[in-house]
């Protein structure tokens, strides 16, 4: 099974799960996180279980996880008493950071202390990361901007080998397997660990990366 960690209110995530249904994709929603059937053993994270799309799934059967949300928010937990929602959301997010970091299957992207889906960096942090990676960084202007999605070694949307090399270098610096980078001319000017997955070529590359170990 391939789990897509996202909100049921996210139409792009629902569309992605539908597109990947033949590959065994299912939505892991906030509702699942409140369901009975979870078992997480710190000493044996591969031996527990999760609830995905309402079903109890052994971690051994979980082939990969794609994270498409930075956090679970209190307002989403409408089945929890209003006074307790903020506390429950904080506990759920803390659990997910530990769980996503520990499970043995591929996770794209692994969580950080600030986001479930990789680094939640602002422009200055991305600019600093670009400098460390040797990537030219500038502000978006009136140039011919275009987006590149780096997924492992694949770079979809790159207009030159320089674009592709820069996107891969920035992804490595950020420690992520999936990164969207906007270029204005030859300079990167924005980045996100949660790029759009509407492009079929991006979906194909990402699915191949997630399920690379499947026979």
N, C-alpha and C positions, 0 to 999 in steps of 0.2 A: 504493500500500500504506500502511496505517496500522499502525505498530509500537507495541505495548504493552510497555514495558520493565518486566519483573517476574520473579519467581521461578516456576519450574514447580511449586513447592510451595505457591503461593498460589492457593487455590481460587477466591477472588473474581476474581483476574486471569484465570484460565482461563475462568470463567463469562462475564466481560466479552468476551473474545476470541470465544467461541462466539456471544454475542448480536450481535456486530458482524461476524460472518463474511461477511455479504452486502455489507458495506462494504469488504471486503478487509483486515480486521484480522488480525494475526498476532503471536504472542508472541516477544519478543526476550529470551532467557533467558541465564543465566550460561554455559550450555553453548555457545550461539552465540558468546559472546565469546572462546572458546578455539578456535574453528573457523577454518580457512584461508579467506581470501576478503576480509578487511578491507583497505581502503585509505583512509587519511585524509591528505589533502594540506592543510596549514595555509594555503597560499596559494590553494587552490581547494577548499574543503570540499564544494562541491556536485558535484565531479567524481569523488569516490571511490566506494567501495562498502561495504556492510555485510552481515553474515550474520544473517538473521532467519528463525527457525523452520527452520534448517538450510539455507536457500537464500541464495545470493549475490544481493544486490539492489543495483543502481545507486542512488546517492543521488538521482539525478534522478527515480527512480520512487517515492521515499519521500515521501508526501504530508504526513505528520504523525507525531509521536511523543508518546505519553502515558507519563509516568514514574510508576510506582507502587511504587517502592522507594527508600529513602533511601541504600542502599549495597549493594554485593556483599560478602558476608561470607566469611571464609576457610573456615568449616566447610562451606560449600556446594560448594567446589571439590574434590570427592572424587576427581577424576581427576588431580589434581596431587599430587606427593609431599608428604606431611604437613609436612615441614620447610620447604617452599617456599610453602605456601598463604597465609600472612600477607603475604609479599612480593608474591605474584601478585595477591592481592585489592587491595592498596594500589595497584599499578600499573594494574589494571583500573579502579578507581575514578577515578584521576587521568586516565586516558584518556577515560572517559565524561564527566567534567566538561568537558574540552576539546571533545570531539566534540559533545555536546549543546548546548554554547554556540555552536558554530560552524556547524552545519548550517543551511541556509537555510529549511527547512520549519518550520511551526509546531511548537513543543515546549511541552507543558503537563505539569508546570511546568518551566521552565528550572532548571538546577542552581545551587547556591551552593557556597561552599567547605566547607560542613558537611553537605550533603545533595544527592543526585541529583534530588530532587523538590521543590526550593524550600527555603525557610528552615527549619532545624531549631531553632526557637526554644522556649524555656521560657516559663512563665507570666509572669515579670517582663518578658521581652522583648516578648511580645505585649501586655502592659499598657502598656508604653512606646509601642509602635507605635500602639495605640488612642488614647493621649493625643495623639500627633502628628497623627493623622487626625481628631481631634475626636469620637471614639467613646466613649461611656460604658462603663466597664469595672468589673466587680465580681466577687465570688466567687460560685460556685454555692451556692445555699441550698436552701430547701424550696419555692421558687416553682415555677411551671409552666414548666419548661425546654423549649426546643424548638430544633431544628437548622435552620440555613439554609445552603444551598450556593450560593455566588456563582460563576457561570460566565460571565465577560464581563459583559454587562448583565443577563443572566438571574439571578434569585434564586429558587430553589426552596425552598419551606417558609417563606418570609417571611409573618408575620402582619400586617404593617403596612408602609407606605411607609418608616417610620423604620428598621425591621429591614433592609429591602432597601438603603437608602442607607448604613447603617452597615456592612453586609457588603461592599458594593462599595468603600467608602472604605478598609476594612481590607485588602482584597485589593490595592487600588492601592498602599497604603503598603508592603505586603509584596512588591510586584512580581510577583504571581502572577496567572494567568488562572483558576485554580480554587482555591477556598478554602471550607472548612467552618467555620462559626461557630456556637457554641452561645450562645443567649440565655437568661437567667433574668430574666423580666420584661422591662424595657426595656434592660437592661445585657448586653453581651457578656461572657462569662465563660470562654471557651475558643476556640481556633482551631486548625485543622490544614490544611496544604496537600494532604493526602491523605484527603479525606472519603470516606465510603462512597458507592459508586456503585450500590447495589442498587435505588434508586428509578428506574423507567423514565423519569420526566420528567427526572431528572438526566442519565441516559445520553443521552437525546435531545438535550438542550441542549449537552452536552459534545461529542457526535459532530458536531453542526452547527458548533460552534466549530472543531473540529479540521479539518474538511473544508470550511471556508467557501470555499476557492478552487477546489473541484472544479466543473467545468462542469455 
